[in-house]
């Protein structure tokens, strides 16, 4: 049964999760299966900041979208106090709060995704309302399609770019250990894209003995398609502390009574892509 938990989020987000999990006695390591990079040209982001007063709603698809949008704030730029922002989950909400956004629309309880957010805001009367969707260079259009069908005037803004992982040194060693002994590893996936990158990195790997802990049923389906023998969907949790506690409990249940995670050794250093 699994003894090591592999966090596959982008590096800047994975490390706080690793720290929180290790504080709970979990042998957790980061294996970033998605790279996040700023755009080469920030001009569209600067223009979007200037246009904020004319908008009715801004939808941020992720914490990365929030962080990169606010990192590009031009001198003197300010978020309008009366402009609401949409968040599909607790990570995005926390990033918006940290950025000083006061009006935040969140999903209905128990459904931390675009569908849950639409359930919250669908009845507002979107005809003619001006909406900006801040995301990576591409993304899932489910909510955008609903807004457009409801009559909203929609525009997309790329705030960052996602890149395939470039693994080297200890990060490559973490993956090699998982391939060699999949039954001793559980992967935490926050996106289907991360599952796809794992398949491309190790196309011949046999993951039937490994565990995948997925943040959404769509991600769980991708993990099953990749050959993971045991897949568990994690319920939505509010923030890092609750999420880490839930992951630690999920891993302990997989390990079995009386054989829970032991105190982990210090994690190996990870090299960022291109370092």
C-alpha positions in Angstrom: 0.0 0.0 0.0 1.2 3.6 -0.6 3.6 5.2 1.8 4.6 8.3 -0.2 2.3 11.0 -1.4 3.3 12.8 -4.6 1.8 16.3 -5.1 1.7 17.2 -8.8 0.6 20.9 -8.6 2.9 23.6 -10.1 5.9 24.0 -8.0 5.0 27.3 -6.2 1.7 25.7 -5.2 3.0 22.3 -4.5 5.6 23.3 -1.9 3.1 24.7 0.7 1.0 21.5 0.4 4.1 19.4 0.9 5.0 21.4 4.0 1.4 21.1 5.4 1.3 17.3 4.7 4.7 16.7 6.2 3.6 18.6 9.3 0.9 15.9 9.6 3.4 13.0 9.4 3.0 12.3 5.7 5.9 11.4 3.5 5.0 14.0 0.8 7.1 15.2 -2.1 6.5 17.6 -4.9 6.5 16.5 -8.5 5.3 19.5 -10.6 3.6 18.0 -13.7 2.6 21.5 -14.9 4.9 24.5 -15.4 3.5 28.0 -15.0 5.2 30.9 -16.7 4.3 34.6 -17.2 3.5 35.9 -20.6 6.3 37.5 -22.6 4.1 40.5 -23.4 2.3 42.1 -20.4 0.6 44.8 -22.6 -2.8 42.9 -22.8 -2.8 42.6 -19.0 -2.1 46.3 -18.6 -4.9 47.1 -21.0 -7.3 44.9 -19.0 -6.5 46.7 -15.8 -7.4 50.0 -17.5 -10.7 48.5 -18.7 -11.8 47.2 -15.3 -14.2 50.1 -14.5 -16.3 49.2 -17.5 -16.8 45.6 -16.5 -19.7 43.9 -14.6 -17.9 40.7 -13.5 -14.4 39.1 -13.8 -14.1 35.3 -13.6 -10.7 34.0 -12.5 -10.3 30.3 -13.4 -7.6 29.6 -10.8 -5.2 31.0 -8.2 -2.6 31.2 -10.9 -4.9 33.5 -12.9 -5.3 35.8 -9.9 -1.6 35.9 -9.0 -0.4 36.6 -12.6 -3.2 39.2 -13.2 -2.4 41.1 -10.0 1.4 40.8 -10.6 0.9 42.7 -13.8 -1.0 45.6 -12.2 0.4 48.8 -13.6 1.5 51.7 -11.4 -1.7 53.4 -10.1 -3.9 50.5 -11.1 -6.7 49.7 -8.6 -9.4 47.0 -8.5 -12.8 48.8 -8.4 -14.4 48.4 -5.0 -17.8 47.5 -6.5 -16.6 45.0 -9.1 -17.3 41.4 -8.2 -15.0 38.5 -9.1 -15.9 34.9 -9.7 -14.0 32.0 -8.0 -14.4 28.3 -8.8 -12.9 27.1 -5.6 -11.2 27.9 -2.2 -7.7 28.3 -3.6 -8.8 31.0 -6.1 -10.9 32.7 -3.4 -7.9 32.8 -1.0 -5.8 34.4 -3.8 -8.5 37.0 -4.5 -8.8 37.8 -0.8 -5.0 38.2 -0.5 -5.1 40.6 -3.5 -7.7 42.7 -1.7 -10.8 41.8 -3.7 -13.9 42.3 -1.4 -16.8 41.0 -3.6 -16.2 37.3 -4.5 -18.8 35.0 -5.9 -18.2 31.3 -4.9 -19.7 28.0 -5.8 -22.6 26.5 -3.9 -21.5 24.4 -0.9 -20.0 21.0 -1.8 -19.2 21.7 -5.4 -15.9 23.5 -5.9 -15.9 23.9 -9.7 -17.4 25.9 -12.6 -20.7 24.1 -12.3 -21.0 25.0 -8.7 -20.2 28.6 -9.4 -22.8 28.7 -12.2 -25.4 27.3 -9.8 -24.7 30.3 -7.6 -24.9 33.0 -10.2 -27.0 31.7 -13.1 -30.1 33.6 -12.1 -28.6 37.1 -12.1 -29.7 38.1 -15.6 -26.6 38.2 -17.7 -27.9 39.7 -20.9 -25.7 42.6 -22.0 -23.4 42.3 -18.9 -19.7 42.7 -19.7 -17.6 39.7 -18.4 -13.9 39.1 -18.5 -12.6 35.6 -18.0 -9.0 35.5 -16.8 -7.2 32.2 -17.4 -4.1 30.6 -19.0 -3.6 30.7 -22.8 -6.4 28.1 -23.1 -8.8 26.3 -20.8 -12.2 24.7 -20.3 -15.0 26.8 -21.7 -18.0 25.3 -19.8 -18.8 28.3 -17.7 -18.0 30.7 -20.6 -20.4 28.9 -22.8 -23.2 29.3 -20.2 -22.5 33.0 -19.8 -22.5 33.5 -23.5 -25.8 31.6 -23.9 -27.3 33.8 -21.2 -26.4 36.9 -23.2 -23.3 38.1 -21.5 -20.7 40.0 -23.6 -17.7 37.8 -23.0 -13.9 38.4 -23.4 -11.0 36.1 -22.5 -7.7 37.3 -21.2 -4.6 35.1 -20.9 -2.7 35.9 -17.7 -0.1 33.2 -17.9 1.0 30.2 -19.9 1.1 26.5 -18.9 4.1 24.5 -20.0 4.9 20.7 -19.9 7.1 19.7 -17.0 10.9 19.6 -17.3 12.2 17.2 -14.7 15.8 17.0 -13.6 17.9 15.9 -10.7 15.8 14.9 -7.6 12.5 15.6 -9.3 13.4 13.0 -12.0 14.4 10.6 -9.2 11.0 11.0 -7.5 9.3 9.9 -10.7 11.7 7.1 -11.3 11.0 5.7 -7.8 7.3 5.9 -8.4 7.7 4.0 -11.7 9.9 1.3 -10.1 7.5 0.8 -7.1 4.1 2.2 -8.0 2.4 0.3 -5.1 4.2 2.5 -2.6 3.1 5.8 -4.1 -0.1 7.8 -4.3 -0.4 10.8 -6.7 -2.5 13.8 -5.9 -3.9 15.3 -9.2 -5.5 18.8 -9.4 -6.0 18.7 -13.1 -6.5 16.3 -16.0 -3.6 18.0 -17.8 -1.2 16.8 -15.1 -2.3 13.2 -15.7 -1.7 13.7 -19.4 1.8 15.0 -18.8 2.6 12.0 -16.6 1.6 9.7 -19.4 3.8 11.5 -21.8 6.7 11.5 -19.4 6.4 7.7 -18.8 4.3 6.2 -21.6 5.3 2.7 -20.7 4.6 2.9 -16.9 2.2 0.5 -15.3 0.2 2.4 -12.7 -2.2 -0.4 -11.8 -0.7 -0.8 -8.3 -0.6 3.0 -7.7 -3.3 5.2 -6.2 -4.6 8.5 -7.6 -6.3 11.0 -5.4 -8.3 13.4 -7.6 -9.8 16.8 -6.9 -12.7 16.3 -9.3 -14.6 13.4 -11.0 -13.3 14.6 -14.4 -9.7 14.2 -13.1 -10.6 10.8 -11.7 -11.7 9.6 -15.1 -8.4 10.8 -16.6 -6.5 8.9 -14.0 -8.5 5.7 -14.6 -7.9 6.1 -18.3 -4.1 6.4 -17.6 -4.3 3.0 -15.9 -4.3 3.9 -12.2 -5.7 0.8 -10.4 -7.3 2.7 -7.5 -8.8 6.2 -7.9 -10.5 8.2 -5.1 -12.3 11.5 -5.6 -11.5 13.9 -2.7 -14.4 16.0 -1.5 -14.0 19.8 -1.7 -12.2 21.3 1.3 -11.9 24.9 2.4 -8.3 25.9 2.2 -4.8 24.4 2.6 -5.2 23.2 6.2 -8.5 21.4 5.7 -7.2 20.0 2.3 -4.0 18.7 3.8 -5.8 17.1 6.7 -8.2 15.4 4.2 -5.3 14.1 2.2 -3.5 12.8 5.2 -6.6 11.0 6.3 -7.1 9.6 2.8 -3.6 8.2 2.7 -3.9 6.7 6.2 -7.1 4.9 5.2 -5.3 3.4 2.2 -2.3 2.3 4.3 -4.6 0.7 6.8 -5.1 0.8 10.6 -2.0 0.8 12.7 0.3 1.3 9.7 -0.1 5.0 9.1 2.6 7.2 7.6 5.8 7.3 9.5 7.8 10.5 10.2 9.2 11.4 6.8 12.8 12.1 6.0 13.6 15.7 4.9 12.4 16.1 1.3 15.0 16.3 -1.5 15.5 19.6 -3.2 13.6 20.1 -6.4 15.0 21.9 -9.4 12.6 24.3 -11.2 12.2 23.9 -14.9 15.2 25.3 -16.7 17.4 25.5 -13.6 
